[in-house]
């Protein structure tokens, strides 16, 4: 049995504040976006029919219309649950994978999220709990409950030491997390996906994860939604100043992806951290990921400033990203299989 903790009882307000701050695009506004430094090779003789371009692929044994995942960001509140249901319906319609935000609070309060599976039967659904929570007492029970409730195709374990350090209610004891992940890999009935939340997963950490059996990693680097900055916005000014030098701490995705592609043959890599459009997705695939992921761009497409849910607007945004990926493939003269050289994601 997973019982609510003191943090669970106060998390609802925090999670809705998180959504508002994520929509405000808190990232690294004063630093150039790393993907702006990447140029794809132009091909003036593409020798292909644009209308024949195929962006479909498979992920977690299910077909996607293009290699993209809505990455976890919401859950645990009525507003977050409503957003997740809308994400699920549109993701199923668009043929993209869906990752949830942390399921810890929902499970502790006995709130099932199984409706998400019912309205999204055809796409990969990825559950989500924290690495530090997995390492605590009953952590494996929490993980099993998250998988069973969602009927998840995989479970994401998020690593967020910087966010936890800054968060008022954060956990500071990170001993035993790697061992807990290894146990989850062995004991759970679905694959484990390990993700960061804005500071990135370095190659040495990725190698440790591979060594304990992890086969899916979402690098979640700098330049996208920064959960460290989100937490800092909740602090009194004096405490915020303490953490100010660390708000740009982490890895650049342009540094991470090529190294991982060269060194980790058995890892499927999700590239996230500031994806803005389909050209960014093409660049991420070119750099070495197998799928791209996005959070704030998706959230802002779905929910208006008045907190109205616009599913058609999100559907159109996803279709635009897909079409822009097709344009990039045409202008480089490449099939998707040329861009994704590692066949862990099968076109």
PAGU-534173 format. One record per residue: x, y, z of N, C-alpha, C in turn; residue in one letter. Coordinates in steps of 0.1 Angstrom, whole numbers, padded with zeros to 4 digits, always signed. Example, Ala and Ser with C-alpha at 12.3 -4.5 7.8 and 13.67 -1.06 7.14 Angstrom:
+0132-0057+0078+0123-0045+0078+0132-0033+0078A;+0128-0022+0071+0137-0011+0071+0129+0000+0079S;
This chain:
+0008-0012+0000+0000+0000+0000+0009+0012+0000X;+0006+0022-0009+0013+0035-0009+0004+0045-0002X;+0010+0051+0009+0002+0060+0017+0007+0075+0013X;-0002+0084+0014+0002+0098+0012+0012+0103+0022X;+0022+0110+0018+0032+0116+0027+0028+0131+0029X;+0035+0138+0038+0032+0152+0040+0034+0159+0026X;+0044+0156+0019+0046+0162+0006+0035+0160-0004X;+0029+0148-0004+0018+0144-0012+0006+0153-0009X;+0004+0156+0004-0008+0164+0008-0007+0178+0003X;+0005+0183+0001+0006+0197-0003+0010+0199-0018X;+0011+0187-0025+0016+0187-0039+0007+0193-0049X;-0007+0192-0046-0016+0196-0057-0014+0210-0061X;-0014+0219-0051-0012+0233-0055+0002+0235-0062X;+0012+0228-0057+0025+0229-0063+0025+0225-0078X;+0018+0214-0081+0018+0209-0094+0010+0218-0104X;+0000+0225-0099-0007+0234-0108+0002+0247-0110X;+0009+0251-0100+0019+0262-0102+0029+0258-0112X;+0034+0245-0111+0044+0240-0121+0038+0241-0135X;+0026+0238-0137+0020+0239-0151+0020+0254-0155X;+0016+0263-0147+0016+0277-0151+0030+0282-0154X;+0040+0278-0146+0054+0282-0148+0060+0276-0161X;+0056+0263-0163+0061+0256-0175+0056+0263-0188X;+0043+0268-0187+0037+0275-0199+0044+0289-0201X;+0050+0294-0191+0057+0307-0192+0070+0306-0199X;+0074+0294-0203+0086+0291-0210+0099+0295-0203X;+0099+0292-0190+0111+0294-0182+0122+0285-0187X;+0132+0291-0193+0143+0283-0198+0156+0291-0197X;+0164+0292-0208+0176+0300-0208+0175+0311-0218X;+0167+0321-0215+0164+0331-0225+0176+0340-0230X;+0187+0340-0221+0198+0349-0224+0209+0341-0231X;+0207+0328-0234+0217+0320-0241+0212+0315-0254X;+0220+0315-0264+0216+0310-0277+0212+0296-0277X;+0201+0292-0284+0196+0279-0284+0207+0270-0291X;+0211+0259-0285+0221+0251-0291+0218+0245-0305X;+0205+0243-0308+0202+0237-0321+0203+0247-0332X;+0203+0260-0328+0205+0271-0339+0219+0270-0345X;+0228+0263-0338+0242+0262-0343+0243+0250-0352X;+0233+0242-0354+0233+0230-0363+0227+0233-0376X;+0233+0230-0387+0228+0231-0401+0228+0217-0407X;+0216+0213-0412+0215+0201-0419+0220+0202-0434X;+0226+0192-0440+0232+0193-0453+0221+0195-0464X;+0222+0206-0471+0212+0209-0482+0215+0200-0494X;+0205+0195-0500+0206+0187-0512+0197+0193-0523X;+0204+0199-0533+0197+0206-0544+0191+0196-0554X;+0195+0183-0553+0189+0173-0561+0184+0162-0553X;+0173+0164-0546+0168+0154-0537+0164+0141-0543X;+0160+0141-0556+0156+0129-0563+0146+0121-0556X;+0135+0127-0551+0124+0121-0545+0111+0129-0547X;+0100+0122-0545+0087+0129-0546+0083+0132-0532X;+0081+0145-0529+0078+0149-0516+0065+0142-0510X;+0056+0139-0519+0044+0132-0515+0046+0118-0511X;+0057+0112-0514+0060+0098-0510+0068+0097-0497X;+0071+0108-0491+0079+0108-0479+0072+0101-0468X;+0078+0091-0461+0072+0084-0450+0079+0087-0437X;+0072+0092-0427+0079+0096-0415+0075+0085-0404X;+0068+0075-0407+0063+0065-0397+0075+0057-0392X;+0074+0052-0379+0084+0044-0373+0077+0036-0362X;+0084+0027-0355+0079+0019-0344+0087+0022-0332X;+0080+0022-0320+0086+0025-0307+0078+0017-0297X;+0085+0009-0289+0079+0001-0279+0068-0008-0285X;+0071-0013-0297+0063-0023-0304+0050-0017-0309X;+0049-0004-0310+0037+0002-0315+0041+0013-0326X;+0033+0014-0336+0036+0023-0347+0033+0038-0344X;+0042+0046-0347+0041+0061-0346+0040+0067-0360X;+0033+0078-0362+0032+0084-0375+0045+0092-0378X;+0051+0096-0367+0065+0102-0368+0072+0101-0355X;+0085+0101-0355+0093+0098-0342+0092+0109-0332X;+0081+0110-0324+0079+0120-0315+0072+0115-0302X;+0076+0121-0291+0069+0118-0278+0066+0130-0271X;+0053+0131-0266+0050+0142-0257+0055+0138-0243X;+0065+0145-0238+0072+0141-0226+0064+0145-0214X;+0067+0138-0203+0059+0139-0190+0060+0153-0184X;+0049+0159-0180+0049+0172-0173+0037+0174-0164X;+0026+0167-0165+0014+0170-0158+0009+0157-0151X;+0001+0159-0141-0006+0149-0133-0007+0152-0119X;-0016+0145-0112-0017+0146-0097-0027+0157-0093X;-0033+0164-0102-0043+0174-0098-0055+0173-0108X;-0066+0178-0105-0077+0177-0115-0074+0184-0128X;-0067+0195-0127-0063+0202-0139-0053+0194-0147X;-0043+0188-0140-0033+0180-0147-0039+0167-0153X;-0049+0161-0146-0055+0149-0151-0063+0152-0163X;-0070+0164-0164-0078+0168-0176-0068+0170-0187X;-0057+0176-0185-0047+0179-0195-0042+0165-0201X;-0039+0156-0192-0034+0143-0196-0045+0136-0205X;-0057+0136-0201-0068+0130-0209-0068+0136-0223X;-0066+0149-0224-0066+0156-0237-0054+0153-0245X;-0042+0152-0238-0030+0148-0244-0032+0134-0250X;-0038+0125-0243-0039+0111-0247-0048+0110-0259X;-0059+0117-0259-0068+0117-0271-0061+0122-0283X;-0054+0133-0282-0048+0139-0294-0036+0130-0298X;-0028+0125-0289-0017+0117-0292-0021+0104-0299X;-0032+0098-0295-0037+0086-0301-0041+0089-0315X;-0048+0101-0317-0052+0105-0330-0041+0108-0339X;-0030+0114-0334-0019+0119-0342-0008+0108-0344X;-0009+0097-0335+0001+0087-0336+0014+0090-0331X;+0015+0096-0319+0027+0099-0312+0027+0093-0298X;+0039+0090-0292+0039+0085-0279+0036+0095-0269X;+0032+0090-0257+0028+0100-0246+0035+0095-0233X;+0042+0104-0227+0047+0102-0213+0040+0111-0203X;+0036+0105-0192+0029+0112-0181+0039+0119-0172X;+0034+0129-0165+0042+0134-0153+0041+0124-0142X;+0048+0128-0131+0049+0118-0120+0035+0113-0115X;+0035+0100-0113+0022+0093-0109+0022+0092-0093X;+0032+0096-0086+0033+0094-0072+0021+0099-0064X;+0017+0111-0067+0006+0117-0060-0007+0110-0063X;-0010+0107-0075-0022+0101-0079-0024+0087-0073X;-0013+0080-0072-0013+0067-0066-0015+0068-0051X;-0008+0077-0045-0010+0079-0030-0024+0082-0026X;-0031+0090-0035-0045+0094-0032-0055+0085-0038X;-0051+0073-0044-0060+0064-0049-0068+0068-0061X;-0062+0077-0069-0068+0083-0081-0062+0075-0093X;-0070+0067-0099-0066+0059-0111-0065+0068-0123X;-0055+0065-0132-0053+0072-0144-0056+0062-0156X;-0063+0051-0153-0065+0041-0163-0073+0046-0175X;-0081+0057-0173-0089+0063-0184-0080+0066-0196X;-0067+0070-0193-0058+0074-0203-0056+0062-0213X;-0054+0050-0207-0052+0039-0216-0064+0036-0224X;-0076+0038-0219-0088+0035-0226-0090+0044-0238X;-0086+0057-0237-0088+0066-0248-0075+0066-0257X;-0065+0059-0253-0053+0059-0261-0047+0045-0262X;-0055+0036-0269-0051+0022-0269-0040+0019-0279X;-0038+0028-0288-0029+0024-0300-0015+0030-0299X;-0012+0037-0289+0001+0044-0288+0009+0040-0276X;+0022+0041-0276+0030+0039-0264+0027+0048-0253X;+0023+0043-0241+0021+0052-0229+0032+0049-0219X;+0039+0059-0214+0050+0058-0205+0046+0064-0192X;+0046+0055-0181+0044+0060-0168+0056+0068-0162X;+0055+0072-0150+0065+0081-0145+0065+0081-0130X;+0077+0078-0124+0079+0081-0109+0093+0086-0108X;+0096+0092-0096+0110+0098-0094+0120+0087-0090X;+0132+0089-0094+0143+0080-0090+0145+0080-0075X;+0144+0091-0069+0147+0092-0054+0135+0085-0047X;+0123+0086-0052+0111+0079-0046+0113+0064-0049X;+0118+0060-0060+0120+0045-0063+0130+0039-0053X;+0140+0047-0048+0150+0042-0039+0145+0041-0025X;+0134+0047-0022+0129+0047-0008+0121+0034-0005X;+0117+0033+0007+0109+0021+0012+0096+0021+0003X;+0093+0009-0001+0081+0007-0010+0082+0013-0023X;+0094+0017-0027+0096+0023-0040+0093+0014-0052X;+0096+0001-0051+0093-0009-0061+0078-0011-0062X;+0071-0011-0050+0057-0012-0050+0050+0000-0057X;+0056+0012-0055+0051+0024-0062+0052+0022-0077X;+0064+0017-0081+0067+0015-0096+0057+0005-0102X;+0054-0006-0095+0045-0016-0100+0031-0010-0101X;+0027-0002-0091+0014+0004-0091+0012+0013-0103X;+0023+0021-0105+0023+0030-0117+0021+0023-0130X;+0028+0012-0132+0027+0004-0144+0013-0002-0145X;+0009-0008-0135-0004-0016-0135-0016-0006-0137X;-0016+0005-0131-0027+0014-0132-0028+0020-0146X;-0017+0023-0152-0017+0029-0166-0018+0018-0177X;-0014+0006-0173-0012-0004-0183-0001+0001-0192X;+0010+0005-0186+0021+0012-0193+0029+0003-0202X;+0033+0009-0213+0043+0002-0222+0057+0003-0217X;+0060+0013-0209+0073+0015-0202+0071+0024-0190X;+0080+0024-0181+0080+0033-0170+0092+0042-0170X;+0089+0055-0170+0100+0065-0169+0104+0067-0154X;+0117+0066-0152+0122+0070-0139+0129+0083-0140X;+0124+0094-0134+0130+0107-0137+0141+0110-0126X;+0152+0115-0131+0163+0119-0123+0164+0134-0123X;+0162+0140-0111+0161+0155-0110+0168+0160-0097X;+0180+0157-0095+0187+0161-0083+0187+0176-0081X;+0189+0184-0092+0189+0198-0091+0176+0204-0087X;+0165+0199-0094+0152+0203-0090+0148+0200-0076X;+0152+0187-0071+0149+0184-0057+0156+0192-0047X;+0169+0196-0051+0177+0204-0042+0171+0218-0040X;+0165+0223-0051+0159+0237-0050+0145+0237-0045X;+0138+0226-0048+0124+0225-0043+0123+0226-0028X;+0113+0234-0024+0111+0236-0009+0109+0223-0002X;+0101+0214-0009+0097+0201-0003+0106+0190-0008X;+0118+0193-0015+0126+0183-0022+0133+0173-0013X;+0136+0162-0020+0144+0151-0013+0159+0153-0016X;+0167+0152-0005+0181+0154-0007+0190+0141-0005X;+0184+0131-0002+0191+0118+0000+0190+0110-0013X;+0200+0110-0021+0200+0103-0034+0208+0090-0033X;+0211+0084-0022+0218+0072-0021+0209+0060-0026X;+0215+0051-0033+0208+0039-0037+0199+0040-0049X;+0199+0051-0057+0190+0053-0068+0194+0043-0079X;+0207+0042-0083+0211+0034-0094+0207+0019-0090X;+0210+0015-0078+0206+0001-0074+0191-0001-0075X;+0183+0009-0072+0169+0008-0073+0164+0007-0087X;+0171+0014-0096+0168+0013-0110+0171-0001-0116X;+0182-0006-0111+0186-0020-0116+0175-0030-0111X;+0171-0029-0099+0160-0038-0094+0147-0036-0102X;+0144-0024-0105+0132-0022-0113+0133-0028-0127X;+0145-0027-0133+0147-0033-0146+0145-0048-0145X;+0149-0055-0134+0148-0069-0133+0133-0073-0129X;+0126-0065-0121+0114-0069-0115+0101-0065-0122X;+0102-0054-0130+0090-0049-0136+0087-0056-0149X;+0074-0056-0153+0070-0064-0165+0071-0055-0178X;+0077-0043-0177+0078-0035-0189+0092-0028-0189X;+0097-0023-0200+0110-0016-0200+0110-0004-0191X;+0122-0001-0187+0125+0011-0179+0131+0022-0188X;+0125+0034-0188+0131+0046-0195+0135+0055-0184X;+0148+0060-0185+0153+0069-0175+0154+0083-0182X;+0149+0093-0175+0149+0107-0181+0154+0117-0171X;+0159+0128-0176+0162+0140-0168+0150+0149-0169X;+0152+0161-0163+0141+0171-0163+0146+0185-0167X;+0157+0186-0175+0162+0198-0179+0177+0201-0177X;+0184+0192-0170+0198+0194-0169+0206+0183-0176X;+0199+0173-0182+0206+0164-0191+0212+0152-0184X;+0213+0141-0192+0220+0129-0188+0233+0128-0195X;+0244+0128-0188+0257+0128-0194+0261+0114-0199X;+0271+0113-0207+0275+0099-0212+0279+0090-0201X;+0287+0094-0191+0291+0085-0180+0279+0080-0172X;+0269+0088-0170+0256+0083-0163+0249+0074-0172X;+0248+0077-0185+0241+0068-0195+0248+0055-0195X;+0261+0054-0195+0268+0042-0195+0265+0033-0182X;+0264+0040-0171+0260+0033-0158+0246+0027-0160X;+0237+0035-0166+0224+0030-0168+0223+0018-0177X;+0231+0019-0188+0232+0008-0197+0237-0005-0190X;+0247-0003-0181+0253-0014-0175+0243-0022-0165X;+0233-0015-0161+0223-0021-0152+0210-0025-0159X;+0211-0024-0173+0200-0030-0181+0190-0020-0187X;+0192-0007-0184+0183+0003-0190+0186+0004-0205X;+0175+0004-0213+0176+0004-0228+0170+0017-0234X;+0164+0025-0226+0157+0037-0231+0161+0049-0222X;+0166+0060-0229+0170+0072-0221+0165+0084-0228X;+0159+0093-0220+0155+0106-0225+0164+0116-0219X;+0173+0122-0227+0184+0131-0222+0179+0143-0215X;+0168+0149-0220+0162+0161-0214+0172+0171-0210X;+0179+0177-0219+0190+0187-0216+0185+0201-0214X;+0195+0210-0212+0193+0224-0212+0187+0229-0225X;+0180+0240-0224+0174+0248-0235+0159+0246-0236X;+0154+0236-0229+0139+0235-0229+0134+0239-0215X;+0122+0233-0212+0116+0236-0199+0126+0233-0188X;+0129+0242-0179+0139+0241-0168+0131+0239-0155X;+0131+0227-0150+0124+0225-0137+0131+0231-0126X;+0144+0233-0127+0152+0240-0117+0147+0255-0116X;+0146+0261-0128+0141+0275-0128+0127+0276-0123X;+0118+0266-0126+0105+0266-0121+0104+0266-0106X;+0112+0257-0100+0113+0256-0086+0118+0269-0080X;+0128+0275-0086+0134+0287-0081+0124+0299-0081X;+0115+0299-0090+0104+0309-0090+0095+0308-0078X;+0095+0297-0072+0086+0295-0060+0093+0299-0047X;+0106+0302-0048+0113+0305-0035+0113+0320-0032X;+0114+0323-0019+0117+0337-0015+0130+0342-0022X;+0131+0355-0023+0142+0361-0031+0155+0357-0025X;+0157+0357-0012+0170+0353-0007+0174+0339-0011X;+0165+0330-0010+0169+0316-0013+0171+0314-0028X;+0163+0322-0036+0165+0322-0051+0179+0326-0055X;+0184+0336-0048+0198+0341-0050+0208+0330-0047X;+0206+0322-0037+0215+0311-0034+0217+0302-0046X;+0206+0299-0053+0207+0289-0064+0209+0295-0077X;+0209+0308-0078+0210+0315-0091+0222+0310-0100X;+0234+0308-0094+0245+0303-0103+0243+0290-0109X;+0233+0282-0104+0232+0268-0108+0220+0266-0118X;+0213+0277-0121+0201+0275-0129+0204+0272-0144X;+0216+0274-0148+0220+0270-0162+0230+0258-0161X;+0229+0251-0150+0238+0239-0148+0232+0228-0157X;+0242+0220-0163+0237+0208-0170+0244+0207-0184X;+0238+0198-0192+0244+0194-0205+0237+0200-0216X;+0244+0203-0227+0238+0208-0239+0235+0195-0248X;+0224+0195-0254+0220+0184-0262+0229+0182-0274X;+0235+0192-0279+0244+0191-0291+0257+0184-0287X;+0260+0185-0274+0272+0178-0269+0269+0163-0266X;+0257+0161-0261+0253+0147-0256+0250+0137-0267X;+0242+0141-0276+0237+0131-0286+0247+0124-0294X;+0257+0131-0300+0267+0124-0308+0275+0115-0300X;+0279+0118-0288+0286+0109-0279+0279+0097-0276X;+0266+0098-0273+0258+0087-0269+0256+0078-0281X;+0253+0083-0293+0252+0075-0305+0264+0067-0308X;+0276+0073-0306+0288+0065-0309+0291+0055-0298X;+0287+0057-0286+0291+0048-0275+0281+0038-0270X;+0268+0041-0272+0258+0033-0266+0250+0026-0277X;+0254+0014-0281+0248+0008-0292+0234+0002-0289X;+0231-0001-0276+0219-0008-0273+0209+0001-0266X;+0211+0014-0267+0202+0024-0261+0193+0031-0271X;+0180+0031-0269+0171+0040-0277+0171+0054-0270X;+0175+0064-0277+0176+0078-0272+0165+0087-0276X;+0158+0093-0266+0148+0103-0269+0155+0116-0267X;+0155+0125-0277+0162+0138-0276+0152+0149-0272X;+0153+0154-0260+0144+0165-0256+0153+0176-0249X;+0147+0188-0249+0154+0199-0243+0154+0211-0252X;+0142+0216-0254+0140+0228-0262+0135+0226-0276X;+0129+0215-0279+0124+0213-0293+0113+0223-0296X;+0114+0230-0307+0105+0241-0310+0097+0238-0323X;+0102+0229-0331+0095+0227-0344+0100+0214-0351X;+0095+0211-0363+0099+0199-0370+0113+0200-0375X;+0119+0212-0377+0133+0213-0381+0142+0209-0369X;+0138+0213-0357+0146+0209-0345+0145+0194-0344X;+0134+0188-0347+0133+0173-0346+0142+0167-0356X;+0143+0172-0368+0152+0166-0378+0166+0168-0373X;+0170+0179-0367+0183+0181-0362+0187+0171-0351X;+0177+0169-0342+0179+0159-0331+0182+0145-0337X;+0174+0141-0347+0176+0128-0353+0189+0127-0360X;+0193+0138-0366+0206+0139-0373+0218+0138-0363X;+0216+0144-0351+0226+0144-0341+0228+0130-0334X;+0217+0122-0334+0219+0109-0328+0207+0103-0320X;+0196+0110-0319+0185+0105-0311+0176+0096-0321X;+0167+0089-0315+0158+0080-0323+0144+0086-0323X;+0140+0093-0313+0128+0101-0312+0131+0114-0306X;+0123+0124-0310+0123+0137-0303+0112+0138-0293X;+0114+0146-0283+0104+0148-0273+0102+0163-0270X;+0089+0167-0267+0086+0180-0264+0076+0182-0252X;+0078+0192-0244+0069+0195-0233+0062+0208-0234X;+0069+0219-0232+0063+0232-0231+0056+0236-0244X;+0062+0233-0256+0056+0236-0269+0042+0229-0270X;+0041+0217-0264+0029+0209-0265+0019+0215-0255X;+0023+0218-0243+0014+0223-0233+0008+0237-0237X;+0016+0245-0243+0012+0258-0248+0002+0257-0260X;+0004+0246-0268-0005+0243-0279-0019+0239-0274X;-0019+0232-0263-0032+0226-0258-0040+0235-0249X;-0033+0242-0240-0041+0250-0230-0038+0265-0232X;-0049+0273-0233-0048+0287-0236-0044+0294-0223X;-0042+0307-0224-0038+0315-0212-0050+0316-0202X;-0062+0313-0207-0074+0313-0198-0077+0299-0193X;-0067+0290-0195-0068+0276-0191-0079+0268-0198X;-0082+0272-0210-0092+0265-0219-0084+0254-0227X;-0089+0242-0228-0083+0232-0235-0087+0232-0250X;-0077+0232-0259-0080+0233-0273-0073+0221-0280X;-0080+0210-0281-0074+0198-0286-0071+0199-0301X;-0080+0206-0308-0077+0208-0323-0064+0216-0325X;-0062+0226-0316-0049+0234-0318-0037+0225-0315X;-0038+0216-0306-0026+0207-0303-0025+0197-0315X;-0036+0192-0320-0035+0183-0332-0028+0190-0343X;-0032+0203-0346-0026+0210-0357-0011+0213-0355X;-0007+0215-0342+0007+0217-0339+0015+0205-0342X;+0010+0193-0338+0017+0181-0341+0018+0178-0355X;+0007+0181-0363+0007+0179-0377+0017+0188-0384X;+0019+0200-0378+0029+0210-0383+0043+0204-0381X;+0046+0199-0369+0059+0193-0367+0062+0182-0376X;+0052+0173-0378+0054+0162-0388+0057+0167-0402X;+0049+0177-0406+0051+0182-0420+0065+0189-0421X;+0069+0196-0411+0082+0202-0411+0093+0192-0411X;+0091+0181-0405+0101+0170-0405+0102+0165-0420X;+0090+0163-0426+0090+0159-0440+0097+0169-0449X;+0096+0182-0447+0103+0192-0455+0118+0190-0453X;+0122+0188-0441+0136+0187-0438+0142+0174-0445X;+0134+0163-0445+0139+0151-0452+0140+0154-0467X;+0130+0161-0472+0131+0164-0487+0143+0173-0490X;+0145+0183-0482+0156+0192-0485+0170+0186-0483X;+0171+0175-0475+0183+0168-0474+0184+0156-0483X;+0173+0153-0490+0173+0141-0499+0174+0128-0492X;+0169+0128-0479+0171+0116-0471+0157+0110-0468X;+0157+0096-0467+0146+0089-0460+0148+0090-0445X;+0137+0087-0438+0138+0087-0423+0149+0077-0419X;+0150+0066-0426+0160+0056-0422+0174+0061-0424X;+0176+0071-0433+0189+0077-0435+0193+0086-0423X;+0183+0093-0419+0185+0102-0408+0187+0095-0395X;+0179+0084-0392+0180+0076-0380+0189+0064-0384X;+0202+0066-0383+0211+0055-0387+0210+0043-0379X;+0207+0044-0366+0206+0033-0357+0192+0027-0358X;+0191+0014-0361+0178+0008-0364+0170+0004-0352X;+0174+0009-0340+0166+0006-0328+0152+0011-0329X;+0150+0022-0336+0136+0026-0340+0135+0023-0355X;+0126+0014-0358+0125+0008-0372+0115+0016-0381X;+0121+0022-0391+0112+0029-0401+0103+0018-0408X;
